Amino acid sequence: MLAHVFTANMSGNTIAVGMALVDGDWSMLVGRGSVIPLFVAGALISRLTIDAARRRSVRSVEAFLVFVSIVLFVRSI
């Protein structure tokens, strides 16, 4: 359903990118490779949001981030 892209395991996507490079499968390389920088960007945005919320004494920012992740995931299906 998600074009065989792992949504949580970046090690699997990294291995698939390596295999695509070796095989010269550019469509798999783009499909699997594009999620890795998106994952890193999401982790960075989450970390920055958590840090900013903690400086403002917000206690439940992690719950909010989990909720946003679930909403984005459900919308992508």
Residue frames as a rotation matrix with the C-alpha (Angstrom) as fourth column:
MET 1
0.571 0.821 0.000 0.00
0.821 -0.571 0.000 0.00
0.000 0.000 -1.000 0.00
LEU 2
0.798 -0.340 -0.497 2.88
-0.135 -0.906 0.402 2.39
-0.587 -0.254 -0.769 0.74
ALA 3
0.789 -0.465 -0.402 4.99
-0.448 0.011 -0.894 1.19
0.420 0.885 -0.200 -2.22
HIS 4
0.656 -0.487 -0.577 6.96
0.577 0.816 -0.032 -1.14
0.486 -0.312 0.816 0.07
VAL 5
-0.179 -0.667 0.724 8.39
-0.171 -0.703 -0.690 1.83
0.969 -0.247 0.012 1.98
PHE 6
-0.183 0.035 -0.983 9.05
0.893 0.424 -0.151 1.22
0.411 -0.905 -0.109 5.65
THR 7
0.470 0.453 0.758 7.37
0.165 -0.889 0.428 3.98
0.867 -0.076 -0.492 7.66
ALA 8
0.950 -0.086 0.301 9.28
-0.313 -0.271 0.910 3.39
0.004 -0.959 -0.284 10.89
ASN 9
0.575 -0.759 0.305 12.41
0.393 0.583 0.711 1.43
-0.717 -0.289 0.634 10.03
MET 10
0.750 -0.336 -0.570 14.93
-0.602 -0.704 -0.376 3.65
-0.275 0.625 -0.731 8.30
SER 11
-0.297 -0.869 0.396 17.47
-0.520 0.495 0.696 0.80
-0.800 0.001 -0.599 8.30
GLY 12
0.002 0.385 0.923 15.23
0.570 0.758 -0.317 -1.11
-0.822 0.527 -0.218 5.88
ASN 13
0.940 0.334 -0.073 14.90
0.156 -0.609 -0.777 1.94
-0.304 0.719 -0.625 3.64
THR 14
0.357 -0.890 -0.282 18.67
-0.784 -0.450 0.427 2.49
-0.507 0.069 -0.859 3.76
ILE 15
-0.402 -0.456 0.794 19.30
-0.016 0.870 0.492 -1.12
-0.916 0.185 -0.357 2.71
ALA 16
0.417 0.651 0.634 16.73
0.675 0.245 -0.696 -0.77
-0.608 0.719 -0.337 -0.09
VAL 17
0.870 -0.179 -0.459 18.46
-0.360 -0.868 -0.343 2.42
-0.337 0.464 -0.819 -1.28
GLY 18
-0.140 -0.984 0.106 21.81
-0.682 0.174 0.710 0.58
-0.718 0.027 -0.696 -1.36
MET 19
-0.274 0.114 0.955 20.25
0.432 0.902 0.017 -2.29
-0.859 0.418 -0.297 -3.31
ALA 20
0.785 0.609 0.113 18.64
0.404 -0.365 -0.839 0.15
-0.470 0.704 -0.532 -5.74
LEU 21
0.508 -0.690 -0.515 22.00
-0.709 -0.675 0.204 1.83
-0.488 0.262 -0.833 -6.30
VAL 22
-0.477 -0.722 0.502 23.68
-0.334 0.677 0.656 -1.50
-0.813 0.146 -0.564 -7.03
ASP 23
-0.187 0.505 0.843 20.84
0.685 0.682 -0.256 -2.65
-0.704 0.530 -0.474 -9.30
GLY 24
-0.984 -0.172 0.041 20.47
0.154 -0.721 0.675 0.73
-0.086 0.671 0.737 -11.02
ASP 25
-0.209 0.977 0.049 16.77
0.915 0.177 0.363 0.80
0.346 0.121 -0.930 -10.12
TRP 26
-0.897 -0.273 0.349 16.23
0.205 -0.953 -0.221 4.56
0.393 -0.127 0.911 -10.11
SER 27
-0.030 0.953 0.303 12.51
-0.284 -0.299 0.911 4.43
0.958 -0.059 0.279 -9.36
MET 28
0.589 0.173 -0.790 13.15
0.617 0.535 0.577 2.43
0.522 -0.827 0.209 -6.18
LEU 29
-0.469 -0.848 -0.249 16.04
0.846 -0.349 -0.404 4.72
0.255 -0.400 0.880 -5.31
VAL 30
-0.726 0.257 0.638 13.83
-0.171 -0.966 0.195 7.79
0.667 0.033 0.745 -5.53
GLY 31
0.293 0.952 -0.091 10.87
-0.181 0.149 0.972 6.15
0.939 -0.269 0.216 -3.80
ARG 32
0.617 -0.115 -0.779 12.79
0.703 0.526 0.479 4.68
0.354 -0.843 0.405 -0.88
GLY 33
-0.415 -0.907 -0.072 15.49
0.862 -0.366 -0.351 7.36
0.292 -0.208 0.933 -0.77
SER 34
-0.352 0.317 0.881 13.08
0.006 -0.940 0.340 10.27
0.936 0.125 0.329 -0.50
VAL 35
0.697 0.700 -0.154 11.68
0.144 0.074 0.987 9.09
0.703 -0.710 -0.049 2.83
ILE 36
0.128 -0.725 -0.677 15.05
0.957 0.269 -0.108 9.18
0.261 -0.634 0.728 4.59
PRO 37
-0.844 -0.435 0.314 15.55
0.347 -0.889 -0.299 12.99
0.409 -0.143 0.901 4.47
LEU 38
-0.040 0.902 0.430 11.84
-0.310 -0.421 0.853 13.42
0.950 -0.099 0.297 5.29
PHE 39
0.597 0.181 -0.782 12.32
0.568 0.592 0.571 11.22
0.566 -0.785 0.251 8.37
VAL 40
-0.399 -0.836 -0.377 15.34
0.901 -0.281 -0.331 13.28
0.170 -0.472 0.865 9.44
ALA 41
-0.714 0.200 0.671 13.43
-0.051 -0.971 0.235 16.52
0.698 0.134 0.703 8.88
GLY 42
0.381 0.923 -0.055 10.51
-0.081 0.093 0.992 15.21
0.921 -0.374 0.110 10.95
ALA 43
0.355 -0.346 -0.868 12.84
0.883 0.430 0.189 14.22
0.308 -0.834 0.459 13.78
LEU 44
-0.732 -0.674 0.099 14.48
0.625 -0.722 -0.296 17.65
0.271 -0.155 0.950 13.70
ILE 45
-0.379 0.684 0.623 11.15
-0.258 -0.725 0.639 19.48
0.889 0.081 0.451 13.70
SER 46
0.595 0.602 -0.533 9.96
0.295 0.453 0.841 17.33
0.748 -0.658 0.092 16.60
ARG 47
-0.052 -0.708 -0.705 13.10
0.983 0.087 -0.160 18.03
0.174 -0.701 0.691 18.60
LEU 48
-0.856 -0.262 0.445 12.87
0.256 -0.964 -0.075 21.78
0.449 0.050 0.892 17.98
THR 49
0.019 0.953 0.303 9.19
-0.231 -0.290 0.929 21.76
0.973 -0.088 0.214 18.94
ILE 50
0.549 0.134 -0.825 9.90
0.654 0.545 0.524 19.84
0.520 -0.828 0.212 22.16
ASP 51
-0.466 -0.812 -0.351 12.72
0.874 -0.359 -0.328 22.19
0.141 -0.460 0.877 23.11
ALA 52
-0.739 0.240 0.630 10.62
-0.070 -0.957 0.282 25.30
0.670 0.165 0.724 22.42
ALA 53
0.337 0.939 -0.075 7.68
-0.069 0.104 0.992 23.90
0.939 -0.329 0.099 24.39
ARG 54
0.307 -0.285 -0.908 9.86
0.886 0.434 0.163 23.01
0.348 -0.855 0.386 27.36
ARG 55
-0.797 -0.594 0.108 11.26
0.533 -0.777 -0.335 26.54
0.283 -0.209 0.936 27.45
ARG 56
-0.532 0.695 0.484 7.64
-0.508 -0.719 0.474 27.71
0.677 0.007 0.736 27.70
SER 57
-0.823 0.084 0.562 6.84
-0.492 0.391 -0.778 25.08
-0.286 -0.916 -0.280 30.40
VAL 58
0.240 0.858 -0.455 4.41
-0.944 0.316 0.098 23.10
0.228 0.406 0.885 28.23
ARG 59
-0.263 -0.365 0.893 4.18
-0.740 0.671 0.056 19.62
-0.620 -0.646 -0.446 29.74
SER 60
0.208 0.474 0.856 2.30
0.089 0.862 -0.499 17.58
-0.974 0.179 0.137 27.12
VAL 61
0.171 -0.177 -0.969 4.08
-0.870 -0.488 -0.065 18.50
-0.462 0.855 -0.238 23.90
GLU 62
-0.863 -0.499 0.073 5.13
-0.418 0.789 0.450 14.89
-0.282 0.357 -0.890 23.25
ALA 63
-0.363 0.824 0.436 1.48
0.469 0.566 -0.678 13.80
-0.805 -0.042 -0.592 23.32
PHE 64
0.470 0.507 -0.722 0.66
-0.307 -0.673 -0.673 16.57
-0.827 0.538 -0.161 20.85
LEU 65
-0.284 -0.672 -0.684 3.45
-0.913 -0.028 0.407 15.44
-0.292 0.740 -0.605 18.51
VAL 66
-0.883 0.043 0.467 2.24
0.082 0.995 0.063 11.83
-0.461 0.094 -0.882 18.64
PHE 67
0.111 0.994 0.002 -1.28
0.334 -0.035 -0.942 13.03
-0.936 0.105 -0.336 17.83
VAL 68
0.353 -0.038 -0.935 -0.01
-0.718 -0.651 -0.245 15.05
-0.599 0.758 -0.258 14.84
SER 69
-0.718 -0.678 -0.158 1.98
-0.641 0.555 0.531 12.02
-0.273 0.482 -0.833 13.62
ILE 70
-0.609 0.566 0.555 -1.08
0.401 0.824 -0.401 9.80
-0.684 -0.021 -0.729 13.82
VAL 71
0.426 0.795 -0.432 -3.23
0.011 -0.482 -0.876 12.33
-0.905 0.368 -0.214 11.95
LEU 72
0.052 -0.481 -0.875 -0.62
-0.916 -0.372 0.150 12.70
-0.398 0.794 -0.460 9.19
PHE 73
-0.889 -0.393 0.235 -0.24
-0.299 0.887 0.351 8.94
-0.346 0.242 -0.906 8.91
VAL 74
-0.265 0.874 0.407 -3.98
0.465 0.486 -0.740 8.30
-0.844 -0.007 -0.536 8.70
ARG 75
0.501 0.446 -0.742 -4.36
-0.352 -0.678 -0.646 11.02
-0.791 0.585 -0.182 6.06
SER 76
-0.328 -0.726 -0.604 -1.63
-0.879 0.002 0.476 9.39
-0.345 0.688 -0.639 3.94
ILE 77
-0.713 0.091 0.695 -3.48
0.102 0.994 -0.026 6.07
-0.693 0.052 -0.719 3.74
